Amino acid sequence: MATLINGLTMLLAFIVLLGVIVFIHELGHFLMAKAFNIKVTQFSLGFPPKMVGITFGETEYCLSWIPLGGYCAMVGEGDGEVAPEDLPRSFNAQAPWKRALVLAAGPCSNLILPIILYFFVFAGSHEVGAPTIGYVKAASPAAVAGILPGDTITAINGQEVKAFSDIGEILDGTSGSVAVSIKRGTENLVLDITPNVTENKDIFGDVTQKRMLGISLAKQKAMVAITDQAAPAALAGVKTGDIIKAVNGVEISTWYELRSFLQKEQGTHFELAISRETAEGDGSSDFLIALDAASELPAGYPAAYYSSAEPARGYLGLGLANVTISRVDEGENPAHAMGLLAGDRLLKFDDQEIGFWEIDLPSVDVTTERLLHITVLRGQEVKVLEYNLKRIEPDYLANPQKQQEQNQFGAYNYTVLLDSDMVTINYGFFKSINLALQKVWSDIALTAKALSHLFTGRLPLDTMGGPIMLFYIAGEAAEHGLAYFVSIMAYISINIGLLNLLPVPPLDGGHLAGVIVESVIRRPIPPKVKHYIQLVGLLLLMLLMFVAFKNDVIRYFIR
């Protein structure tokens, strides 16, 4: 029953998403035709056979059974006979510029619709991440400058920062060093920082540059892991997965607070207030554990690492659970192949310290064929493991779940994420319009780039998808809420608008190209030539549709 309901929900989402886009497209043709007094005989949402229709004036408005498109039929649009009384109002009797506007109105409507949709997505109040630092990456520009977790960035180069997302946007518009204004408790500081310029590959494999400070708003619980069973913490009864709520009566909420407190503490006796999940997983129990730190660190122990929390004088053996392996999958995966074990604490990938699994690991380059070195703490011993990275060609025909499985590292950590600090931002009318226009332009550029790479061969035809992919995309978007669904509708509308502007008959862009050619040569294209051009265009379009449909079948029903 649940499967049936889910399937019907996906179908409804698909019909609504595509129906709105198609309706707006055909409405653009219709309104422009009416503006030039061109006679429209039929307006259909969907392709024949007709489900239901009603006639108002000279136009029949239809709802048809196949929800993969629509049409706006105008008198004189084809090569058929036109009644003498309709000749002045026929499509072909219009001036070339009028025909061009009617043809372009459909795709352009698909590019205008997203502005409206994105406007409603951005308008009003939004809960967004506050510009309060949760994590500072080791050796990053922020760390070198002295930024600490808990600091709030208030401005960069005098430009106000209201949300965490503002930081990246402002940095991308700067060069050289920047003046970062921060609030730390009651202090207001200004730090001079030169951001790192990182090179990343976009979804097309093109290199993009981004200026980074090395900070995140994400915060970590003070969840600890025990890698050394002979350490004082383990002997006193502390277990991996325990959350430290207080130390010596001082409340602790994050890993950074725990680490900072212990590093400043000169004593060697500690009382830990601990919260531990029950064995049944249906709750937690709170209790105190008293322990004394060992007088010396084990030889080679990596106490300076962010993932270690040791007192100023002595050794407890407390590590960060976030970068500690909870389990390793067997089989063909990098983690199992290199010999990682449950209980290992990750210290470094090559020369990059790992202090936050979800932030630091994704930044490691695993696309280049090379020898990867991973440093781990196993018990009291620091070990360096090696793995020969091999480039894995992306399987574009795999469904999303299969693609995710192919990219699995094979090792898993303990989840320690805390809710980030949030702030309410209210976008007014003009700000919302500006954001909508920026987003539409960004989507147009992305879609144009994809089409360019597709036709030049840089993007394989395997990446193409058709109605089945759209069906699944619509269903998944609906599950994420109205705002996400509307955003996906806007992006698909842009895709369809640009596709229809391609100079390939029978697309609008193909007919538009024909009108432009006729305007240049000052005479109609010979019917025989036009027939062969349309035939070639139709065959090309049918071939692309076949490839997209084949990809969908393999992606969702075979793989």
Secondary structure, DSSP 8 states (H G I E B T S, - for coil): -HHHHHHHHHHHHHHHHHHHHHHHHHHHHHHHHHHTT--EEEEEEEEEEEEEEEEETTEEEEEEEEEEEEEEEETTSSSS---GGGGGGSGGGS-HHHHHHHHHHHHHHHHHHHHHHHHHHHSEEEEEE-SB--EE-TTSHHHHHT--TT-EEEEETTEE--SHHHHHHHHTT--S-EEEEEEETTEEEEEEE--EEEEEE-TTS-EEEEEE-SEES-EE--BEE---TTSHHHHHT--TT-EEEEETTEE--SHHHHHHHHHH---SEEEEEEEEE-TTSS-EEEEEEEEE-BSS--TT--TTSTTB---SSSB---EEGGGBEEEE--SSSHHHHHT--TT-EEEEETTEE-S-HHHHGGGS--SS-EEEEEEEEETTEEEEEEEEE------TTS-HHHHHHHT--SEEE---EE---EEEEEE-HHHHHHHHHHHHHHHHHHHHHHHHHHHHTSS-GGG---HHHHHHHHHHHHHT-HHHHHHHHHHHHHHHHHHHTSS-TTSHHHHHHHHHHHHHHTS---HHHHHHHHHHHHHHHHHHHHHHHHHHHIIIII-
